[in-house]
């Protein structure tokens, strides 16, 4: 996906809420469309973050020297194999990344654990309320920087 952003619009706009930012971004080019994550949205189709690091570590070996490769090819015929080259004129190297102990059917049908966002800490809420709130437009202060819980 390629986004086109008119940074002049951002620089010259007052933004005090996520929804104002969405409107500015969506209106900055015809091809732009925002997706906003709502932390209260329990819909199974809502945006989710997954613990991919643990998932990949369970099934795959690390690709040593990955920084020297610039061209990668994968095929569904060989799950867990990557074909890599340093430059286009070099032959491909076939690298098996799938661990021998990996259960391929499980790999292909399982998703990693969902990461639940922790939200703001009380310390961060106090900081936003005390330090940032004075700079937010008056009518958006409660939405952007609500009062932190009293200790």
URVENSUL-V30120 format. One record per backbone hydrogen bond with DSSP energy under -1.0 kcal/mol. CO is the residue of the C=O (numbers start at 0). NH is the residue of the N-H. If there is no record, write none. Layout:
CO&NH  CO&NH
This chain:
4&6  5&8  5&9  6&10  7&11  9&12  16&20  17&21  18&22  19&23  20&24  21&25  22&26  24&27  28&31  37&40  42&45  48&114  49&51  50&54  51&55  52&56  53&57  54&58  55&59  58&98  61&63  62&65  64&67  65&68  70&84  72&82  74&77  77&80  79&96  79&97  81&94  82&72  83&92  84&69  84&70  86&89  92&83  94&81  96&60  98&101  102&106  103&107  105&109  112&50  120&124  121&125  122&126  123&127  124&128  125&129  126&130  127&132  131&134  132&135  136&139  137&140  139&143  140&144
